[in-house]
Amino acid sequence: MSTQRRLGRRLIQLYAGLVLYGASSALLVEAGLGLEPWNVLHQGLAELTGLTIGVVSIIVGAAVLLLWIPLRQRPGLGTVSNVFVIGVAMDGTLAAVPEVHALAVRIPLLVAGIVLNGAATGLYIAARFGPGPRDGLMTGLHRRTGRSIRLMRTAVEIAVVATGFLLGGTIGVGTVLYAVSIGPLAQVFLRLFDVPSASDRSTVVAGGQPRRAILRP
């Protein structure tokens, strides 16, 4: 595969992954059976401020990105795109999808959201355009503190979920199901969407996103 075609494929994967991530998060919101950790916080802040969850996601993403400065993290195209595209896609999907109340519909919606989120994560990470702001926060803390990525991720996400829950965010069976399934799903889709490496690097790529982290955008 030529360098130009490889770059084109990676750009398509990046933005398809971000849009699908936002759409999958919206499906979890519509299901109302529990959200992924960061969206528990986003939903809680949305309840508090009256802003949409997508707008809150953008604001939080930008704020987290500022924390990269003392951690000396280097953003890439994917990092900056992550801040805006996911929030816009989430609000757009929420506006397009009608509200559902029947449990017989909400459960399949939850499962579809989690599987789609895994696919989106695989697309986005395999594109290799740099980690999302929240991912970079955890890997940056790992490098600065010497603690494991798993420990940093667990500590940050517990704090995020607890804060979001206190503000009115939704925790439920979906939160647990997401936590136990997203890693294996992301690994499967990473292998499926992997783009062969090139010897030359694109200037828009941020270096080194550890795949073992499998963190969400």
TAMO-V996980 format. One record per residue. PSI is psi as a letter, one per 40 degrees, with the letter a starting at -180 (999 if undefined). OMEGA is omega in degrees with one decimal (NA if undefined). Layout:
psi:PSI omega:OMEGA
psi:PSI omega:OMEGA
This chain:
psi:h omega:-178.9
psi:i omega:-180.0
psi:d omega:-179.1
psi:d omega:179.4
psi:d omega:179.2
psi:d omega:178.8
psi:d omega:178.3
psi:d omega:178.6
psi:d omega:-178.6
psi:d omega:178.5
psi:d omega:177.4
psi:d omega:179.1
psi:d omega:-179.5
psi:d omega:-173.4
psi:d omega:173.4
psi:d omega:179.3
psi:d omega:-179.5
psi:d omega:178.9
psi:d omega:179.3
psi:d omega:177.0
psi:d omega:178.1
psi:d omega:179.0
psi:d omega:-179.4
psi:d omega:177.0
psi:d omega:177.8
psi:d omega:177.8
psi:d omega:177.5
psi:d omega:176.1
psi:d omega:-179.3
psi:d omega:-179.9
psi:d omega:175.8
psi:f omega:-177.7
psi:e omega:179.7
psi:h omega:-176.1
psi:i omega:172.0
psi:i omega:-169.2
psi:d omega:-175.4
psi:d omega:179.6
psi:e omega:168.7
psi:d omega:177.2
psi:d omega:-179.0
psi:d omega:179.8
psi:d omega:177.6
psi:d omega:178.7
psi:d omega:176.7
psi:d omega:177.0
psi:d omega:-177.3
psi:d omega:-171.4
psi:d omega:-175.0
psi:e omega:175.6
psi:i omega:174.8
psi:i omega:-178.8
psi:d omega:177.7
psi:d omega:178.0
psi:d omega:177.3
psi:d omega:178.3
psi:d omega:178.7
psi:d omega:-178.5
psi:d omega:179.6
psi:d omega:178.5
psi:d omega:178.5
psi:d omega:178.7
psi:d omega:178.7
psi:d omega:179.4
psi:d omega:177.2
psi:d omega:178.7
psi:e omega:176.4
psi:d omega:-174.5
psi:d omega:177.9
psi:d omega:178.7
psi:e omega:178.5
psi:f omega:174.7
psi:i omega:-179.8
psi:h omega:-179.2
psi:i omega:174.2
psi:a omega:178.3
psi:d omega:179.7
psi:d omega:-179.5
psi:d omega:-178.5
psi:d omega:179.5
psi:d omega:179.6
psi:d omega:-175.3
psi:d omega:-172.3
psi:d omega:-169.9
psi:d omega:-176.8
psi:d omega:-179.5
psi:d omega:178.9
psi:d omega:179.5
psi:d omega:179.9
psi:d omega:179.4
psi:d omega:179.1
psi:d omega:179.1
psi:d omega:178.8
psi:d omega:179.1
psi:d omega:-175.4
psi:d omega:-175.5
psi:h omega:179.6
psi:i omega:177.8
psi:i omega:177.9
psi:i omega:-178.5
psi:d omega:-177.3
psi:h omega:180.0
psi:d omega:179.4
psi:d omega:176.8
psi:d omega:-175.6
psi:d omega:-179.9
psi:d omega:175.6
psi:d omega:177.9
psi:d omega:176.8
psi:d omega:-179.1
psi:d omega:178.7
psi:d omega:179.2
psi:d omega:-179.0
psi:d omega:179.7
psi:d omega:178.7
psi:d omega:177.4
psi:d omega:176.7
psi:d omega:177.8
psi:d omega:179.4
psi:d omega:178.7
psi:d omega:177.7
psi:d omega:178.3
psi:d omega:-174.2
psi:d omega:-177.4
psi:d omega:-179.1
psi:d omega:178.3
psi:d omega:174.3
psi:f omega:175.4
psi:f omega:178.7
psi:i omega:-177.8
psi:i omega:172.5
psi:i omega:-177.3
psi:d omega:-178.2
psi:d omega:176.1
psi:d omega:-177.6
psi:d omega:176.1
psi:d omega:-177.0
psi:d omega:178.8
psi:d omega:175.9
psi:d omega:176.2
psi:d omega:177.1
psi:d omega:-178.5
psi:d omega:-176.8
psi:d omega:-175.5
psi:d omega:-176.3
psi:e omega:177.8
psi:i omega:-177.5
psi:i omega:176.1
psi:d omega:179.9
psi:d omega:179.5
psi:d omega:179.9
psi:d omega:179.3
psi:d omega:-178.6
psi:d omega:-178.3
psi:d omega:-178.7
psi:d omega:-175.2
psi:d omega:174.2
psi:d omega:178.7
psi:d omega:-179.5
psi:d omega:-178.9
psi:d omega:-178.8
psi:d omega:179.4
psi:d omega:179.8
psi:d omega:179.3
psi:d omega:178.9
psi:d omega:179.7
psi:e omega:178.5
psi:e omega:177.5
psi:i omega:-174.1
psi:h omega:171.8
psi:h omega:-179.7
psi:a omega:-178.9
psi:d omega:178.1
psi:d omega:178.2
psi:d omega:179.8
psi:d omega:-179.8
psi:d omega:177.9
psi:d omega:-176.4
psi:d omega:-175.6
psi:e omega:-173.9
psi:d omega:-171.9
psi:d omega:178.7
psi:d omega:177.5
psi:d omega:178.8
psi:d omega:-178.9
psi:d omega:179.0
psi:d omega:178.9
psi:d omega:-177.2
psi:d omega:173.5
psi:d omega:178.7
psi:d omega:-178.0
psi:d omega:-173.7
psi:e omega:-176.8
psi:h omega:177.7
psi:h omega:179.4
psi:h omega:-178.1
psi:i omega:173.2
psi:i omega:-179.7
psi:d omega:178.3
psi:i omega:-177.7
psi:i omega:173.4
psi:i omega:-179.1
psi:e omega:-178.4
psi:e omega:-178.1
psi:h omega:171.1
psi:i omega:-174.5
psi:i omega:164.4
psi:g omega:169.4
psi:h omega:-174.5
psi:h omega:-178.0
psi:d omega:-179.1
psi:e omega:180.0
psi:d omega:-174.5
psi:g omega:178.0
psi:i omega:-179.0
psi:i omega:177.3
psi:999 omega:NA
